[in-house]
Amino acid sequence: MTFDAQKLSAYLDGELSPEETHAVETALSQDAALQAELESLMAADDLARAEFGQMLEEPVPLAMAAAIRSAPQESPRAAPAASGSGSSFGGLRFTAMAASIALVIGAGGGFFAARTTAPEIAVAGGWLADIADYHAVYATQVRHLVEVPASEATHISAWLGTTLGTDVRVPELSDHGLSFEGARLLVAAGRPVAQLIYTDAGGQVVALCQIASAAPQDGFADRTINAFDMVTFGNDEANFVVISDQGRGDLGEIARTAASQV
């Protein structure tokens, strides 16, 4: 059984009957692609909340305000009631948001010119949280820290590059006291991710993760997720994140060294 995005959105909003909810959850337990689609919806929802919250503080162009004021309003009697706290991507809420976005894009001109596209929203919002979850597990491993050891670096680049559809290079980070241990293939936001793993003299793990992207990040950005510090950046074909335990002071320098080699 397959479910479209509207059904998954209704599931996230708690708007399905017990029977429908059970059917969706059964399908999710058996279908990795459906799980990835649901995770993408959740990631897009989280990012949209953050993005729209920030936009509310920005000045609204006069043309956009005029378009919103003149837009036809649907009668409240014709609108079905929405239940649950839910996602901003479900049911009537999704319809209202889609209409607002259409008005904003149409009337606001360049207001959204630099905004991220919808497919990239899911990747940008979802993959870093997934990477933090993976790091919490793999960074504690000793014997099974990596999937393919550093001695097979040439194979790592070819294997992961073919899987991601973009070049994967292994940066030399020994100037930062880091030794390359090997690599893993991960899946984040429903997309393949190359994870290159390094350790320092104290055994602390620093990972460089790469995901192919049609809209690479410009510049460097810092963030913290689940007690892990991250520095993100992009090149012509991919986005990257360097991740380690919170409080590592040289993570930005490591990221810039890696960026110069990938």
Sine and cosine of phi, psi and omega as CSV:
sin_phi,cos_phi,sin_psi,cos_psi,sin_omega,cos_omega
0.00,0.00,0.70,-0.72,0.01,-1.00
-0.93,-0.37,0.42,-0.91,0.00,-1.00
-0.74,-0.67,0.68,-0.73,0.03,-1.00
-1.00,0.09,0.08,-1.00,-0.06,-1.00
-0.88,0.47,-0.56,0.83,-0.01,-1.00
-0.90,0.43,-0.65,0.76,0.02,-1.00
-0.92,0.39,-0.66,0.75,0.03,-1.00
-0.91,0.42,-0.62,0.78,0.04,-1.00
-0.89,0.45,-0.66,0.75,0.03,-1.00
-0.91,0.42,-0.58,0.82,0.06,-1.00
-0.90,0.45,-0.70,0.71,0.03,-1.00
-0.89,0.45,-0.54,0.84,-0.01,-1.00
-0.99,0.14,-0.12,0.99,-0.05,-1.00
0.95,0.32,0.49,0.87,-0.08,-1.00
-0.99,-0.16,0.05,1.00,-0.01,-1.00
-1.00,-0.04,0.37,-0.93,0.10,-1.00
-0.95,0.33,0.29,-0.96,0.04,-1.00
-0.82,0.57,-0.62,0.79,0.00,-1.00
-0.92,0.40,-0.70,0.72,0.01,-1.00
-0.91,0.40,-0.65,0.76,0.03,-1.00
-0.87,0.50,-0.70,0.71,0.02,-1.00
-0.88,0.48,-0.65,0.76,-0.01,-1.00
-0.90,0.43,-0.67,0.74,0.01,-1.00
-0.91,0.42,-0.71,0.70,-0.04,-1.00
-0.91,0.41,-0.57,0.82,0.08,-1.00
-0.90,0.43,-0.70,0.72,0.02,-1.00
-0.90,0.44,-0.64,0.77,0.01,-1.00
-0.88,0.47,-0.60,0.80,-0.02,-1.00
-0.94,0.34,-0.26,0.97,-0.08,-1.00
-0.91,-0.42,-0.14,0.99,-0.15,-0.99
-0.77,-0.64,0.97,-0.23,-0.02,-1.00
-0.90,0.44,-0.58,0.82,0.00,-1.00
-0.91,0.41,-0.63,0.78,0.03,-1.00
-0.92,0.39,-0.63,0.78,0.08,-1.00
-0.86,0.51,-0.69,0.72,0.00,-1.00
-0.90,0.45,-0.62,0.78,0.02,-1.00
-0.91,0.42,-0.66,0.75,0.03,-1.00
-0.91,0.42,-0.67,0.74,0.02,-1.00
-0.89,0.45,-0.60,0.80,0.04,-1.00
-0.91,0.42,-0.66,0.75,0.05,-1.00
-0.88,0.47,-0.68,0.74,0.00,-1.00
-0.90,0.43,-0.66,0.75,0.00,-1.00
-0.91,0.41,-0.67,0.74,0.02,-1.00
-0.89,0.45,-0.62,0.79,0.02,-1.00
-0.89,0.45,-0.73,0.68,0.00,-1.00
-0.87,0.49,-0.70,0.72,-0.04,-1.00
-0.93,0.35,-0.61,0.79,0.01,-1.00
-0.89,0.45,-0.64,0.77,0.05,-1.00
-0.86,0.51,-0.72,0.69,-0.01,-1.00
-0.92,0.40,-0.68,0.73,-0.03,-1.00
-0.91,0.42,-0.73,0.68,-0.04,-1.00
-0.94,0.34,-0.52,0.86,0.07,-1.00
-0.89,0.45,-0.64,0.77,0.03,-1.00
-0.94,0.35,-0.62,0.78,-0.03,-1.00
-0.90,0.43,-0.50,0.86,-0.01,-1.00
-0.89,0.46,-0.35,0.94,0.01,-1.00
-1.00,-0.01,-0.10,0.99,-0.02,-1.00
-1.00,-0.01,0.48,-0.88,0.06,-1.00
-0.89,0.46,0.65,-0.76,0.01,-1.00
-1.00,-0.07,0.81,-0.58,0.03,-1.00
-0.84,0.54,0.58,-0.81,-0.05,-1.00
-0.87,0.50,-0.63,0.77,-0.01,-1.00
-0.89,0.45,-0.62,0.79,0.02,-1.00
-0.92,0.40,-0.70,0.71,0.00,-1.00
-0.87,0.49,-0.66,0.75,0.01,-1.00
-0.90,0.43,-0.65,0.76,-0.01,-1.00
-0.91,0.42,-0.64,0.77,0.00,-1.00
-0.91,0.41,-0.67,0.75,-0.01,-1.00
-0.90,0.44,-0.58,0.81,-0.07,-1.00
-1.00,-0.01,-0.04,1.00,-0.03,-1.00
-0.93,0.36,0.65,-0.76,0.03,-1.00
-0.90,0.44,0.67,-0.74,-0.02,-1.00
-0.97,-0.24,0.75,-0.67,0.03,-1.00
-0.97,0.26,0.64,-0.77,0.01,-1.00
-0.89,0.46,0.73,-0.69,0.01,-1.00
-0.86,0.52,-0.48,0.88,-0.03,-1.00
-0.92,0.38,-0.46,0.89,-0.06,-1.00
-1.00,0.09,-0.20,0.98,-0.07,-1.00
-1.00,-0.03,0.78,-0.62,0.04,-1.00
-0.94,0.34,0.54,-0.84,0.00,-1.00
-0.95,0.32,0.65,-0.76,0.05,-1.00
-0.99,-0.17,0.65,-0.76,-0.04,-1.00
-0.92,-0.39,0.39,-0.92,0.09,-1.00
0.99,0.17,0.31,-0.95,0.01,-1.00
-0.94,0.35,-0.75,0.66,0.29,-0.96
0.88,0.47,0.04,-1.00,-0.03,-1.00
-1.00,-0.06,0.52,-0.86,0.05,-1.00
-0.95,0.30,0.00,1.00,0.01,-1.00
-0.95,-0.30,0.23,0.97,-0.07,-1.00
-0.92,-0.40,0.47,-0.88,0.19,-0.98
0.77,0.64,-0.69,-0.72,-0.04,-1.00
-0.90,0.43,-0.56,0.83,-0.01,-1.00
-0.86,0.51,-0.65,0.76,0.01,-1.00
-0.91,0.42,-0.66,0.75,0.01,-1.00
-0.88,0.47,-0.70,0.71,0.00,-1.00
-0.90,0.43,-0.67,0.74,0.00,-1.00
-0.92,0.40,-0.67,0.74,0.00,-1.00
-0.87,0.49,-0.66,0.75,0.01,-1.00
-0.90,0.43,-0.66,0.75,0.01,-1.00
-0.90,0.43,-0.67,0.75,0.01,-1.00
-0.89,0.45,-0.67,0.75,0.01,-1.00
-0.87,0.49,-0.67,0.74,0.04,-1.00
-0.89,0.46,-0.70,0.71,-0.05,-1.00
-0.89,0.45,-0.70,0.71,0.00,-1.00
-0.92,0.40,-0.66,0.75,-0.04,-1.00
-0.94,0.34,-0.63,0.78,-0.11,-0.99
-0.99,-0.12,-0.39,0.92,-0.15,-0.99
-1.00,0.04,-0.08,1.00,0.03,-1.00
0.87,0.50,-0.89,-0.46,-0.08,-1.00
-0.99,0.13,0.08,1.00,-0.07,-1.00
-0.83,0.56,-0.59,0.81,-0.02,-1.00
-0.95,-0.31,0.22,0.97,-0.13,-0.99
-0.85,0.53,-0.58,0.82,-0.07,-1.00
-0.99,-0.13,0.10,1.00,-0.03,-1.00
-0.95,0.30,0.38,-0.92,0.01,-1.00
-0.96,0.27,0.59,-0.81,0.02,-1.00
-0.95,0.31,0.34,-0.94,-0.09,-1.00
-0.85,0.53,-0.73,0.68,0.02,-1.00
-0.87,0.49,-0.59,0.81,-0.02,-1.00
-0.96,0.27,-0.41,0.91,0.05,-1.00
-0.85,0.53,-0.71,0.70,-0.02,-1.00
-0.89,0.45,-0.67,0.74,-0.01,-1.00
-0.92,0.39,-0.74,0.67,-0.04,-1.00
-0.88,0.47,-0.65,0.76,-0.05,-1.00
-0.98,0.18,-0.54,0.84,-0.13,-0.99
-1.00,-0.03,-0.55,0.83,-0.21,-0.98
-0.96,0.29,-0.54,0.84,-0.03,-1.00
-0.94,0.34,-0.62,0.78,0.06,-1.00
-0.90,0.43,-0.64,0.77,0.05,-1.00
-0.90,0.44,-0.66,0.75,0.01,-1.00
-0.89,0.46,-0.65,0.76,0.04,-1.00
-0.88,0.48,-0.65,0.76,0.02,-1.00
-0.90,0.43,-0.70,0.71,0.04,-1.00
-0.88,0.48,-0.69,0.72,-0.06,-1.00
-0.89,0.46,-0.59,0.80,0.01,-1.00
-0.87,0.49,-0.49,0.87,0.00,-1.00
-1.00,0.02,-0.81,0.58,-0.15,-0.99
-0.95,0.31,-0.50,0.87,-0.03,-1.00
-0.93,0.38,-0.27,0.96,0.02,-1.00
-1.00,-0.03,-0.11,0.99,-0.02,-1.00
-0.98,0.21,0.45,-0.89,0.06,-1.00
-0.88,-0.48,-0.94,0.34,-0.02,-1.00
-0.91,0.41,-0.55,0.84,-0.06,-1.00
-0.92,-0.40,0.62,0.79,-0.01,-1.00
-0.88,0.47,-0.60,0.80,-0.04,-1.00
-0.81,-0.58,0.30,-0.95,0.04,-1.00
-1.00,0.00,-0.64,0.77,0.05,-1.00
-0.79,-0.62,0.79,-0.61,-0.10,-1.00
-0.96,0.28,0.29,-0.96,-0.03,-1.00
-0.87,0.49,-0.44,0.90,0.01,-1.00
-0.88,0.47,-0.27,0.96,0.02,-1.00
-0.94,-0.35,0.67,0.74,-0.08,-1.00
-0.85,0.52,-0.63,0.77,0.01,-1.00
-0.89,0.45,-0.69,0.72,0.04,-1.00
-0.90,0.44,-0.64,0.77,0.00,-1.00
-0.84,0.54,-0.74,0.67,-0.03,-1.00
-0.89,0.45,-0.68,0.73,-0.02,-1.00
-0.93,0.36,-0.72,0.70,-0.03,-1.00
-0.89,0.45,-0.79,0.61,-0.04,-1.00
-0.95,0.31,-0.56,0.83,0.04,-1.00
-0.89,0.45,-0.67,0.74,0.04,-1.00
-0.91,0.42,-0.66,0.75,-0.03,-1.00
-0.92,0.39,-0.67,0.74,-0.02,-1.00
-0.99,0.17,-0.41,0.91,-0.07,-1.00
0.98,0.18,0.41,0.91,0.03,-1.00
-0.44,-0.90,0.35,-0.94,-0.03,-1.00
-0.89,0.46,0.69,-0.73,0.11,-0.99
-0.85,-0.53,0.90,-0.44,0.00,-1.00
-0.91,-0.41,0.51,-0.86,-0.01,-1.00
-0.98,-0.19,0.96,-0.28,-0.02,-1.00
-0.93,0.37,0.52,-0.86,0.11,-0.99
-1.00,-0.02,0.91,-0.40,-0.09,-1.00
-0.87,-0.49,0.38,0.93,-0.05,-1.00
-0.91,0.42,-0.44,0.90,0.05,-1.00
-0.90,0.44,-0.32,0.95,0.06,-1.00
-0.99,-0.16,0.21,0.98,0.01,-1.00
0.97,0.26,0.40,0.92,-0.05,-1.00
-0.94,-0.35,0.67,-0.74,0.06,-1.00
-0.93,-0.36,0.73,-0.68,0.03,-1.00
-0.96,0.26,0.81,-0.59,-0.05,-1.00
-0.98,-0.21,-0.46,0.89,-0.04,-1.00
0.56,-0.83,-0.35,-0.94,-0.14,-0.99
-0.56,-0.83,0.27,-0.96,0.12,-0.99
-0.70,-0.72,0.37,-0.93,0.20,-0.98
-0.97,-0.24,0.82,-0.57,0.03,-1.00
-0.90,-0.43,0.17,-0.99,0.15,-0.99
-0.80,-0.60,0.84,-0.54,0.01,-1.00
-0.70,-0.71,0.70,-0.71,-0.06,-1.00
0.79,0.61,0.55,0.84,0.02,-1.00
0.97,0.25,0.24,0.97,-0.06,-1.00
-0.81,-0.58,0.51,-0.86,0.04,-1.00
-0.93,0.36,0.63,-0.78,-0.02,-1.00
-0.74,-0.67,0.74,-0.68,0.11,-0.99
-1.00,0.03,0.78,-0.62,0.05,-1.00
-0.88,-0.48,0.92,-0.39,0.07,-1.00
-0.99,-0.17,0.78,-0.63,-0.16,-0.99
-0.92,-0.40,0.76,-0.65,0.03,-1.00
-0.83,-0.56,0.44,-0.90,0.11,-0.99
-0.75,-0.66,0.46,-0.89,0.08,-1.00
-0.98,-0.18,-0.08,-1.00,-0.08,-1.00
-0.89,0.45,-0.44,0.90,0.01,-1.00
-1.00,0.01,0.02,1.00,0.02,-1.00
1.00,0.03,0.02,1.00,0.03,-1.00
-0.94,0.35,0.66,-0.75,-0.06,-1.00
-1.00,-0.09,0.74,-0.67,0.15,-0.99
-0.85,-0.53,0.80,-0.60,-0.03,-1.00
-0.89,-0.46,0.62,-0.78,0.13,-0.99
-0.93,-0.36,0.89,-0.45,-0.04,-1.00
-0.92,-0.40,0.58,-0.81,-0.09,-1.00
-0.72,-0.70,0.70,-0.71,0.07,-1.00
-0.73,-0.69,0.72,-0.70,0.02,-1.00
-0.90,0.43,0.61,-0.80,-0.04,-1.00
-0.50,-0.87,0.66,-0.76,0.09,-1.00
-0.99,0.11,-0.16,0.99,0.01,-1.00
-0.72,-0.69,0.95,0.30,-0.07,-1.00
-0.88,0.47,0.51,-0.86,0.02,-1.00
-0.94,0.35,0.62,-0.78,0.06,-1.00
-0.98,-0.19,0.85,-0.53,0.01,-1.00
1.00,0.09,-0.15,-0.99,-0.05,-1.00
-0.93,-0.38,0.52,-0.85,0.03,-1.00
-0.60,-0.80,0.63,-0.78,0.02,-1.00
-0.97,-0.24,0.58,-0.82,0.14,-0.99
-0.35,-0.94,0.27,-0.96,0.03,-1.00
-0.78,-0.63,0.76,-0.65,0.05,-1.00
-0.74,-0.68,0.81,-0.59,0.07,-1.00
0.78,0.63,0.73,0.69,0.05,-1.00
0.93,0.37,0.30,0.96,0.11,-0.99
-0.90,-0.43,0.74,-0.67,0.08,-1.00
-1.00,0.09,0.58,-0.82,-0.02,-1.00
-0.69,-0.72,0.57,-0.82,0.19,-0.98
-0.80,-0.60,0.85,-0.53,-0.04,-1.00
-0.95,-0.30,0.48,-0.88,0.07,-1.00
-0.31,-0.95,0.10,-0.99,0.01,-1.00
-0.62,-0.78,0.25,-0.97,0.19,-0.98
-0.79,-0.61,-0.41,-0.91,-0.11,-0.99
-0.92,0.39,-0.44,0.90,-0.16,-0.99
-0.78,-0.62,-0.10,1.00,-0.15,-0.99
-0.49,-0.87,0.31,-0.95,0.18,-0.98
-0.93,-0.36,0.50,-0.87,-0.08,-1.00
-0.74,-0.67,0.41,-0.91,0.18,-0.98
-0.61,-0.80,0.72,-0.70,0.16,-0.99
-0.98,-0.21,0.79,-0.61,-0.11,-0.99
-0.76,-0.65,0.62,-0.78,0.08,-1.00
-0.37,-0.93,0.03,-1.00,0.03,-1.00
-0.86,0.51,0.51,-0.86,-0.03,-1.00
-0.88,0.47,0.67,-0.75,0.08,-1.00
0.99,-0.15,0.02,1.00,0.04,-1.00
-0.97,0.26,0.89,-0.47,-0.16,-0.99
-0.97,0.26,-0.33,0.94,-0.10,-1.00
-0.97,-0.25,0.30,0.96,-0.08,-1.00
-0.90,0.44,-0.60,0.80,0.04,-1.00
-0.90,0.44,-0.65,0.76,0.02,-1.00
-0.92,0.40,-0.64,0.77,0.05,-1.00
-0.87,0.49,-0.70,0.71,-0.01,-1.00
-0.88,0.47,-0.65,0.76,-0.02,-1.00
-0.94,0.34,-0.59,0.81,0.09,-1.00
-0.91,0.43,-0.70,0.71,0.02,-1.00
-0.88,0.47,-0.68,0.73,-0.03,-1.00
-0.87,0.49,-0.53,0.85,-0.02,-1.00
-0.96,0.27,-0.18,0.98,-0.07,-1.00
-0.90,-0.43,-0.20,0.98,-0.04,-1.00
-0.99,-0.16,0.00,0.00,0.00,0.00
